[in-house]
Each structure stands twice: as C-alpha cells, then as structure tokens.
Amino acid sequence: MKLIIGLLSICFTIMISYHSAYAVESNTGTINQRFVKIDTFTPDNFTEIYRNEWKIKPTEISGILYFPNGDGPLPAVILYHGSGHPRILEPWFNELVPGLVGAGIATFVLDSYTSRGILGTASDQTKLSKAARLVDAFQALKKLASLPMIDENKIGISGYSFGGIVAMVSADMRLVDAGLADGKKFAAHLPVYPSCQAQFRTLKLTGVPMLFLVGELDDYAPAKYCVAYVERMVRQGYNATIKVYPDAYHSWIINYGISRCNSCLTFGDCGLLYIEDDGHEVALNGKATTRDGWKQYVITLSLSCGKRGVTLRVDQRARQDTLETTINFFSKTLVSQN
C-alpha cells in the first residue's frame, strides 16, 4: 500500500511513499507526516551571503516532516543528505526517524535535489554549490520555525557527507547574522562523516553543542581534518566534541553492496581549504578560489589535487552506535534543555 498525501496519521507497518520517492517504515509506533514545500535560492558562494546578495536563482525544494501525536510545540531535527540522492539513505531513515519521533522529536528529511533535477553530485560537485546547500538548510529552519507545532528555539541539524559539511558550517554566526532564517540559529549540530577540510579562517560560531562522528579509515573525507578542527574549536572555548569510529570507512551507515566508488571524487590530498572573512573559499595557496566561481573552483581543485576512487563500506557496530548516539544527542540538547 502506498500513500501519497500531504498530511497523514499512519501505522509504521506501512511503507510511506511520496513524489520525492524515499520512504520510512517501522514495525512499531504511530507517526504523522506532512509534505512541506520551501522557497529557496541558489547563491554561488558565501560572499554573496555575507553581502546579503544571496536571494538569487529562486527555486522550490521540499521535504517530509514526521512528528508524533500530541500538542506542540515540539523540538525538531533536520536530516540532510550528502552527495547522493536522499533515496540512498532510505534504509537509514527507516530506523532513525522512528527513533527520533519516538523520543518526542519531530524530524524533517530535507531534499535539495529532486526539484532541481539532480540525481547526485559525488562525481561532479559543480552541480550545486556549498552556499546553495547552506541556504537550503536555513530556509528549512525558517520554515519549520514558522509552524505552530515546532519550537523555533529547539531545531537541530544532522547531515551525512556533504550534508555533514552543512551541519558543521551552519554553526557560523555570520550566516545567522546574514538573515538566512531571519536571525534564527540551529540549537545543535551533528555532522556525520563530513569533510572538515574547508575551515573558517576566523572562527565565529554560535556556541551551541556540536558533535562530530567520523571514521578512522575514511579516505573520502579524512578524519584527521575533523579531529584537528574540533581541537581548534575547543581551544577557543566552543562546545564541540568528536567521536572517531575505529576501522570505519565513509558511509558506514549505508550498505551499498560495494566497497569502492570509482567515480567519487575526493579532495583529501588538497590540504586545508580556508573560508576567508569575506566569505570566499581559497585553497592551494590561492591557486584555487571561489572568486572565480564555484564551478571553476571545483574544477581547479579536481585537476590539481583531486582523486577518484574511494571506499564505501557499511560497519554495523558504528551504524548502531550512530543511531543511538543521534537519538541521545538530540534528546539531551533539544528535549532535556529547559
């Protein structure tokens, strides 16, 4: 049985389906779902955001909001996909969403790709800029905060791979001050196997809790950059922690049935990339910069130090711990906080 509808109360023994084509299922619990459309924009770089010039190339994206029965306002978490289409994360959402909803946390699965006609970006990151993804996340925050059922002060974000980058970078206070969500900020951040190579030259974070989950053997987004970045955050007094899963590779929550992605492009050998105070990202001692545009920046990195071929491998122990850690982290930071 497939249900395609705006607002439903269903039993999780049924497969949920909708026109964005990923689903959530479980054997227990009752859940409500609402299809949500979001107006957003597609800027090229952070400089356009910092200068309040980000409302360009308007488009519409969407997602599904899952929430428990009962009166609000409820805390909420945005789950953001990576370079792969959100369909790929369906088995993961099948387990995580019921767990979060069961803990009293509304959960919004955001989709930046379907309405833009993007199937994925793992082999070509020029298709959608980092800045555009950040705007999408903040527009989702703004939308959720406008709903009476949601507590606007208790909305967290978690993301995977490139979505993890968004979950990390969205803690920048300058993005909040730019008015992407009318001054609202996320209440907690949980990046999962993000690339931490692109770091702010000057840290100016919101100061809310951040927890990084990374894999020791990740050759797509090397853990060493996240470890060093979190150490830097802690030295400057920010509430950031990190958990490194031993022997875990990239995408340990997903069973692709393969161990190598030969077309996936990694910049792991490119060294640190810096987001300057003016918003432009620079690398390779200035040889690559978003001043030349996001597309040219990615192309320059690809030709100079990019490498194709990474390991993608499920790790059941890390997967189970990530499930439990995600629910516990947001229960602590969103539900337990007064």
KEMI-199647 format. One record per residue (C-alpha): residue number from 1; x, y, z; residue in three letters. Coordinates in pm, 1 decimal, m for minus. Layout:
ROVEX    i         x         y         z   aa
ROVEX  NUM         X         Y         Z  Ala
...
END
This chain:
ROVEX    i         x         y         z   aa
ROVEX    1       0.0       0.0       0.0  Met
ROVEX    2     138.1     339.8     m94.9  Lys
ROVEX    3      13.1     667.6      37.5  Leu
ROVEX    4      85.8     994.4    m139.0  Ile
ROVEX    5     m76.4    1274.7      55.6  Ile
ROVEX    6       1.4    1595.8     238.4  Gly
ROVEX    7     m85.4    1504.7     596.7  Leu
ROVEX    8    m136.0    1154.9     730.2  Leu
ROVEX    9    m151.3     965.5    1054.0  Ser
ROVEX   10     m26.7     616.7     981.4  Ile
ROVEX   11      96.5     299.7    1142.0  Cys
ROVEX   12     463.4     237.3    1066.9  Phe
ROVEX   13     397.2    m114.4     941.2  Thr
ROVEX   14     307.5      57.4     611.2  Ile
ROVEX   15     565.6     176.0     359.7  Met
ROVEX   16     534.3     551.5     321.7  Ile
ROVEX   17     585.2     692.3     m24.3  Ser
ROVEX   18     558.0    1034.5    m187.9  Tyr
ROVEX   19     671.1    1204.0    m503.7  His
ROVEX   20    1026.0    1262.2    m378.5  Ser
ROVEX   21    1042.8     880.1    m369.4  Ala
ROVEX   22    1214.9     789.3     m44.4  Tyr
ROVEX   23    1034.4     621.1     242.5  Ala
ROVEX   24    1031.9     548.9     612.2  Val
ROVEX   25     896.2     234.4     771.9  Glu
ROVEX   26     899.3      60.7    1107.5  Ser
ROVEX   27     718.0    m214.0    1289.9  Asn
ROVEX   28     602.2      m3.6    1581.7  Thr
ROVEX   29     462.3     335.1    1662.9  Gly
ROVEX   30     227.6     588.5    1512.3  Thr
ROVEX   31     356.2     884.4    1321.2  Ile
ROVEX   32     223.3    1180.9    1130.7  Asn
ROVEX   33     377.6    1311.7     812.3  Gln
ROVEX   34     345.0    1635.6     622.2  Arg
ROVEX   35     486.2    1718.5     282.3  Phe
ROVEX   36     648.8    2062.6     306.3  Val
ROVEX   37     749.0    2292.7      21.4  Lys
ROVEX   38    1021.1    2550.6      79.4  Ile
ROVEX   39    1114.3    2857.5    m122.0  Asp
ROVEX   40    1489.9    2886.9    m150.6  Thr
ROVEX   41    1772.0    3035.8    m356.8  Phe
ROVEX   42    2092.9    2923.6    m525.0  Thr
ROVEX   43    2388.5    3152.2    m446.8  Pro
ROVEX   44    2735.4    3066.2    m572.1  Asp
ROVEX   45    2947.5    3143.3    m265.8  Asn
ROVEX   46    2946.8    3263.1      93.0  Phe
ROVEX   47    3046.7    3615.5      m8.0  Thr
ROVEX   48    2706.6    3660.4    m167.7  Glu
ROVEX   49    2552.0    3551.6     161.4  Ile
ROVEX   50    2766.2    3779.5     377.2  Tyr
ROVEX   51    2685.2    4073.8     147.5  Arg
ROVEX   52    2312.7    3998.5     159.6  Asn
ROVEX   53    2317.0    3920.1    m212.0  Glu
ROVEX   54    2207.7    3557.9    m176.5  Trp
ROVEX   55    1846.7    3584.2    m294.1  Lys
ROVEX   56    1929.3    3482.1    m649.7  Ile
ROVEX   57    1814.5    3197.4    m873.8  Lys
ROVEX   58    1498.3    3126.1    m672.4  Pro
ROVEX   59    1362.8    2774.2    m671.9  Thr
ROVEX   60    1149.2    2544.1    m462.7  Glu
ROVEX   61    1265.9    2242.6    m266.5  Ile
ROVEX   62    1077.8    2008.7     m38.6  Ser
ROVEX   63    1090.5    1752.7     236.2  Gly
ROVEX   64     880.3    1542.1     467.0  Ile
ROVEX   65     811.8    1638.4     826.7  Leu
ROVEX   66     746.5    1346.4    1061.8  Tyr
ROVEX   67     604.6    1413.2    1407.2  Phe
ROVEX   68     439.5    1232.0    1697.6  Pro
ROVEX   69      84.9    1269.7    1818.3  Asn
ROVEX   70      12.9    1530.6    2081.0  Gly
ROVEX   71      24.9    1903.5    2122.5  Asp
ROVEX   72     336.3    2102.9    2048.3  Gly
ROVEX   73     547.0    2291.6    2033.1  Pro
ROVEX   74     792.4    2011.9    1958.5  Leu
ROVEX   75    1169.5    2012.1    1919.3  Pro
ROVEX   76    1278.8    1918.6    1568.1  Ala
ROVEX   77    1578.4    1789.2    1374.6  Val
ROVEX   78    1658.4    1846.2    1008.7  Ile
ROVEX   79    1824.1    1546.9     840.0  Leu
ROVEX   80    2027.0    1643.2     533.4  Tyr
ROVEX   81    2153.6    1411.7     262.9  His
ROVEX   82    2500.1    1420.8     111.1  Gly
ROVEX   83    2624.5    1397.5    m245.8  Ser
ROVEX   84    2398.1    1102.3    m313.4  Gly
ROVEX   85    2023.7    1141.0    m362.1  His
ROVEX   86    1823.6    1113.2     m37.1  Pro
ROVEX   87    1674.2     788.2    m169.0  Arg
ROVEX   88    2007.1     625.6     m87.8  Ile
ROVEX   89    1953.0     698.4     279.7  Leu
ROVEX   90    1607.4     538.5     288.5  Glu
ROVEX   91    1712.8     229.7     490.5  Pro
ROVEX   92    1882.7     457.0     742.4  Trp
ROVEX   93    1581.6     688.7     770.7  Phe
ROVEX   94    1362.2     379.8     819.3  Asn
ROVEX   95    1536.5     329.6    1153.5  Glu
ROVEX   96    1640.2     677.8    1262.5  Leu
ROVEX   97    1319.1     869.6    1201.1  Val
ROVEX   98    1100.8     641.0    1418.8  Pro
ROVEX   99    1366.1     659.2    1690.4  Gly
ROVEX  100    1369.2    1037.8    1692.4  Leu
ROVEX  101     992.2    1066.6    1670.9  Val
ROVEX  102     961.4     811.4    1949.8  Gly
ROVEX  103    1178.4    1040.2    2162.7  Ala
ROVEX  104     933.5    1324.2    2101.9  Gly
ROVEX  105    1138.9    1496.0    1832.0  Ile
ROVEX  106     982.6    1599.8    1502.0  Ala
ROVEX  107    1207.8    1505.5    1211.4  Thr
ROVEX  108    1235.5    1679.5     875.3  Phe
ROVEX  109    1400.8    1494.5     586.7  Val
ROVEX  110    1524.1    1765.1     350.3  Leu
ROVEX  111    1565.1    1711.4     m24.8  Asp
ROVEX  112    1772.7    1965.1    m220.3  Ser
ROVEX  113    1799.0    1752.3    m533.8  Tyr
ROVEX  114    1467.4    1628.1    m669.8  Thr
ROVEX  115    1313.8    1962.0    m765.0  Ser
ROVEX  116    1644.7    2072.9    m917.9  Arg
ROVEX  117    1664.8    1759.5   m1131.0  Gly
ROVEX  118    1984.1    1641.9    m959.7  Ile
ROVEX  119    2041.3    1271.0    m909.2  Leu
ROVEX  120    2369.2    1312.1    m722.3  Gly
ROVEX  121    2692.7    1510.3    m714.5  Thr
ROVEX  122    2956.2    1262.5    m598.4  Ala
ROVEX  123    3129.5    1263.9    m935.9  Ser
ROVEX  124    3066.6    1634.3   m1007.6  Asp
ROVEX  125    3038.9    1879.8    m718.5  Gln
ROVEX  126    2988.9    2173.1    m956.9  Thr
ROVEX  127    2618.8    2084.7    m980.9  Lys
ROVEX  128    2525.1    2256.5    m654.6  Leu
ROVEX  129    2738.4    2495.8    m453.5  Ser
ROVEX  130    2808.6    2470.8     m84.4  Lys
ROVEX  131    2648.2    2810.9     m35.7  Ala
ROVEX  132    2325.2    2694.6    m201.3  Ala
ROVEX  133    2308.5    2392.8      28.4  Arg
ROVEX  134    2355.9    2619.5     330.5  Leu
ROVEX  135    2075.2    2845.1     214.9  Val
ROVEX  136    1851.7    2540.1     168.6  Asp
ROVEX  137    1919.7    2429.3     525.9  Ala
ROVEX  138    1849.3    2772.9     670.9  Phe
ROVEX  139    1533.1    2810.7     464.7  Gln
ROVEX  140    1421.2    2477.0     607.0  Ala
ROVEX  141    1497.9    2609.8     955.8  Leu
ROVEX  142    1292.8    2921.1     880.8  Lys
ROVEX  143    1002.7    2713.5     751.2  Lys
ROVEX  144     996.0    2478.8    1048.7  Leu
ROVEX  145    1023.5    2769.7    1291.9  Ala
ROVEX  146     709.5    2919.9    1136.8  Ser
ROVEX  147     499.1    2611.6    1214.4  Leu
ROVEX  148     295.0    2633.9    1539.2  Pro
ROVEX  149     372.0    2268.9    1619.8  Met
ROVEX  150     750.1    2333.5    1626.0  Ile
ROVEX  151     951.6    2507.1    1898.0  Asp
ROVEX  152    1153.0    2761.6    1698.2  Glu
ROVEX  153    1429.5    2764.0    1959.2  Asn
ROVEX  154    1483.3    2387.0    1955.8  Lys
ROVEX  155    1564.4    2291.3    1598.9  Ile
ROVEX  156    1881.9    2090.8    1539.8  Gly
ROVEX  157    2051.7    1964.5    1226.0  Ile
ROVEX  158    2234.1    1647.7    1128.2  Ser
ROVEX  159    2376.5    1560.3     789.3  Gly
ROVEX  160    2582.8    1299.0     609.7  Tyr
ROVEX  161    2894.6    1356.8     399.0  Ser
ROVEX  162    2820.5    1686.5     216.7  Phe
ROVEX  163    2515.3    1715.5     437.5  Gly
ROVEX  164    2757.6    1679.7     728.1  Gly
ROVEX  165    2951.6    1975.1     591.4  Ile
ROVEX  166    2629.0    2175.5     600.7  Val
ROVEX  167    2555.9    2055.8     954.5  Ala
ROVEX  168    2904.4    2176.1    1053.2  Met
ROVEX  169    2926.5    2506.8     863.9  Val
ROVEX  170    2575.5    2616.6     960.7  Ser
ROVEX  171    2711.5    2687.9    1309.4  Ala
ROVEX  172    2879.4    3000.9    1166.6  Asp
ROVEX  173    2737.4    3310.8    1336.8  Met
ROVEX  174    2796.2    3519.5    1024.9  Arg
ROVEX  175    2546.7    3303.9     835.6  Leu
ROVEX  176    2293.9    3361.5    1112.7  Val
ROVEX  177    2359.6    3734.9    1108.6  Asp
ROVEX  178    2312.2    3739.8     731.2  Ala
ROVEX  179    1943.8    3672.6     791.5  Gly
ROVEX  180    1917.9    3338.9     610.4  Leu
ROVEX  181    1649.0    3234.9     857.7  Ala
ROVEX  182    1555.5    3581.6     982.6  Asp
ROVEX  183    1824.5    3564.0    1251.6  Gly
ROVEX  184    1731.9    3218.8    1379.5  Lys
ROVEX  185    2004.8    2966.7    1453.7  Lys
ROVEX  186    2020.9    2591.7    1497.4  Phe
ROVEX  187    2013.9    2464.5    1854.6  Ala
ROVEX  188    2251.5    2169.3    1798.5  Ala
ROVEX  189    2471.2    2029.3    1520.2  His
ROVEX  190    2558.4    1666.1    1446.2  Leu
ROVEX  191    2778.0    1624.3    1135.0  Pro
ROVEX  192    2827.8    1259.7    1031.6  Val
ROVEX  193    3138.5    1175.2     824.8  Tyr
ROVEX  194    3171.7    1531.6     692.3  Pro
ROVEX  195    3470.4    1672.3     512.4  Ser
ROVEX  196    3633.0    1916.4     754.0  Cys
ROVEX  197    3896.5    2040.7     511.0  Gln
ROVEX  198    3724.5    2372.9     441.5  Ala
ROVEX  199    3758.7    2561.0     768.8  Gln
ROVEX  200    3679.4    2916.8     864.7  Phe
ROVEX  201    3995.8    3124.5     880.2  Arg
ROVEX  202    3838.2    3304.7    1175.9  Thr
ROVEX  203    3605.3    3103.4    1395.5  Leu
ROVEX  204    3287.7    3284.9    1489.9  Lys
ROVEX  205    3044.0    3013.8    1590.4  Leu
ROVEX  206    2704.2    3027.8    1758.0  Thr
ROVEX  207    2838.6    2829.5    2053.5  Gly
ROVEX  208    2566.7    2563.9    2067.0  Val
ROVEX  209    2660.8    2194.9    2111.4  Pro
ROVEX  210    2835.0    2023.7    1818.9  Met
ROVEX  211    2916.3    1654.0    1792.5  Leu
ROVEX  212    3119.8    1513.7    1503.1  Phe
ROVEX  213    3104.3    1144.8    1407.5  Leu
ROVEX  214    3389.7    1034.5    1180.8  Val
ROVEX  215    3550.9     714.3    1056.2  Gly
ROVEX  216    3914.0     633.9    1127.0  Glu
ROVEX  217    3977.5     486.7     779.6  Leu
ROVEX  218    3765.0     730.6     577.4  Asp
ROVEX  219    3951.6     802.1     252.3  Asp
ROVEX  220    3671.8    1019.9     109.9  Tyr
ROVEX  221    3661.0    1272.9     395.1  Ala
ROVEX  222    3971.6    1204.3     607.7  Pro
ROVEX  223    3904.6    1211.6     981.2  Ala
ROVEX  224    4229.2    1391.9    1063.3  Lys
ROVEX  225    4090.2    1724.1     944.0  Tyr
ROVEX  226    3786.5    1695.2    1172.8  Cys
ROVEX  227    3998.5    1592.6    1471.0  Val
ROVEX  228    4221.1    1897.7    1426.8  Ala
ROVEX  229    3925.1    2128.8    1363.3  Tyr
ROVEX  230    3743.5    2017.4    1679.0  Val
ROVEX  231    4063.3    2061.8    1880.4  Glu
ROVEX  232    4085.8    2415.0    1743.4  Arg
ROVEX  233    3723.2    2484.0    1837.2  Met
ROVEX  234    3774.6    2355.2    2189.7  Val
ROVEX  235    4087.2    2568.1    2235.7  Arg
ROVEX  236    3875.1    2870.6    2152.2  Gln
ROVEX  237    3609.1    2776.4    2404.1  Gly
ROVEX  238    3340.6    2625.1    2181.6  Tyr
ROVEX  239    3121.3    2330.4    2282.7  Asn
ROVEX  240    3247.5    2077.8    2028.1  Ala
ROVEX  241    3323.2    1707.5    2068.7  Thr
ROVEX  242    3417.2    1427.6    1831.1  Ile
ROVEX  243    3381.0    1050.9    1818.2  Lys
ROVEX  244    3609.7     851.6    1589.1  Val
ROVEX  245    3489.3     504.8    1492.6  Tyr
ROVEX  246    3785.3     263.2    1467.4  Pro
ROVEX  247    3826.1      86.1    1132.7  Asp
ROVEX  248    3522.0     266.6     984.7  Ala
ROVEX  249    3515.5     392.9     625.8  Tyr
ROVEX  250    3295.1     656.7     465.6  His
ROVEX  251    2917.7     597.2     459.0  Ser
ROVEX  252    2931.2     331.8     730.7  Trp
ROVEX  253    2553.8     368.2     784.1  Ile
ROVEX  254    2470.8     253.2     427.8  Ile
ROVEX  255    2511.2     m91.5     276.0  Asn
ROVEX  256    2579.5     m11.5     m89.3  Tyr
ROVEX  257    2673.1    m368.4    m168.1  Gly
ROVEX  258    3007.1    m238.2    m298.9  Ile
ROVEX  259    3328.0    m135.6    m132.8  Ser
ROVEX  260    3460.4     109.6    m393.1  Arg
ROVEX  261    3313.8     408.1    m570.0  Cys
ROVEX  262    3546.2     459.6    m864.4  Asn
ROVEX  263    3370.8     774.9    m987.2  Ser
ROVEX  264    3357.8     950.0    m648.8  Cys
ROVEX  265    3590.1    1248.0    m638.9  Leu
ROVEX  266    3780.4    1325.1    m319.6  Thr
ROVEX  267    3987.5    1630.3    m233.6  Phe
ROVEX  268    4152.3    1463.5      63.5  Gly
ROVEX  269    4500.8    1529.8     m73.6  Asp
ROVEX  270    4436.8    1901.3    m128.6  Cys
ROVEX  271    4526.1    2005.9     225.4  Gly
ROVEX  272    4337.0    2264.3     425.1  Leu
ROVEX  273    4092.4    2491.1     245.3  Leu
ROVEX  274    4000.6    2818.4     412.3  Tyr
ROVEX  275    3681.2    3019.9     413.9  Ile
ROVEX  276    3811.2    3374.2     442.3  Glu
ROVEX  277    3644.4    3650.1     642.4  Asp
ROVEX  278    3492.0    3789.2     323.1  Asp
ROVEX  279    3327.2    3453.1     252.8  Gly
ROVEX  280    3544.3    3333.3     m33.0  His
ROVEX  281    3697.0    2987.1      m9.1  Glu
ROVEX  282    4062.6    2951.7    m105.7  Val
ROVEX  283    4299.9    2658.6    m146.2  Ala
ROVEX  284    4644.4    2568.8    m276.9  Leu
ROVEX  285    4794.7    2900.0    m163.7  Asn
ROVEX  286    4537.0    3096.7    m358.3  Gly
ROVEX  287    4559.0    2896.5    m679.9  Lys
ROVEX  288    4200.0    2785.7    m632.2  Ala
ROVEX  289    3936.9    3031.6    m510.2  Thr
ROVEX  290    3562.8    3082.5    m529.1  Thr
ROVEX  291    3636.2    3432.7    m655.4  Arg
ROVEX  292    3650.0    3251.9    m989.9  Asp
ROVEX  293    3308.0    3099.9    m920.7  Gly
ROVEX  294    3212.8    2774.6    m750.2  Trp
ROVEX  295    3231.8    2573.4   m1070.6  Lys
ROVEX  296    3581.4    2688.5   m1161.8  Gln
ROVEX  297    3695.3    2643.8    m801.6  Tyr
ROVEX  298    3587.3    2278.6    m802.8  Val
ROVEX  299    3741.9    2221.2   m1145.0  Ile
ROVEX  300    4076.2    2369.6   m1036.1  Thr
ROVEX  301    4082.7    2152.2    m725.0  Leu
ROVEX  302    3987.9    1846.5    m928.3  Ser
ROVEX  303    4267.9    1896.4   m1177.3  Leu
ROVEX  304    4528.5    1997.0    m920.1  Ser
ROVEX  305    4481.2    1751.3    m636.6  Cys
ROVEX  306    4151.8    1567.9    m677.6  Gly
ROVEX  307    4145.6    1190.1    m692.7  Lys
ROVEX  308    3876.0     947.6    m799.9  Arg
ROVEX  309    3808.2     625.9    m617.0  Gly
ROVEX  310    3706.0     593.6    m251.4  Val
ROVEX  311    3596.9     318.0     m16.1  Thr
ROVEX  312    3232.6     299.5      90.5  Leu
ROVEX  313    3165.9      25.7     341.7  Arg
ROVEX  314    2897.0     m42.8     597.9  Val
ROVEX  315    3009.2    m100.2     956.6  Asp
ROVEX  316    2729.7    m246.7    1164.0  Gln
ROVEX  317    2877.1    m159.6    1501.8  Arg
ROVEX  318    2942.0     201.1    1402.3  Ala
ROVEX  319    2599.4     215.6    1237.9  Arg
ROVEX  320    2418.9     103.3    1552.2  Gln
ROVEX  321    2618.9     340.0    1767.6  Asp
ROVEX  322    2544.6     628.3    1529.0  Thr
ROVEX  323    2173.8     551.6    1556.1  Leu
ROVEX  324    2182.5     552.4    1934.4  Glu
ROVEX  325    2417.4     849.3    1955.0  Thr
ROVEX  326    2199.8    1061.1    1725.8  Thr
ROVEX  327    1886.1     998.3    1928.8  Ile
ROVEX  328    2066.1    1050.9    2259.6  Asn
ROVEX  329    2243.3    1368.5    2142.7  Phe
ROVEX  330    1927.4    1540.9    2028.2  Phe
ROVEX  331    1728.1    1413.8    2326.2  Ser
ROVEX  332    1987.1    1576.1    2551.0  Lys
ROVEX  333    2030.6    1901.0    2359.5  Thr
ROVEX  334    1671.2    1959.3    2248.1  Leu
ROVEX  335    1436.3    1770.4    2479.6  Val
ROVEX  336    1615.3    1785.7    2815.8  Ser
ROVEX  337    1708.8    2154.5    2787.3  Gln
ROVEX  338    1472.7    2399.5    2953.4  Asn
END
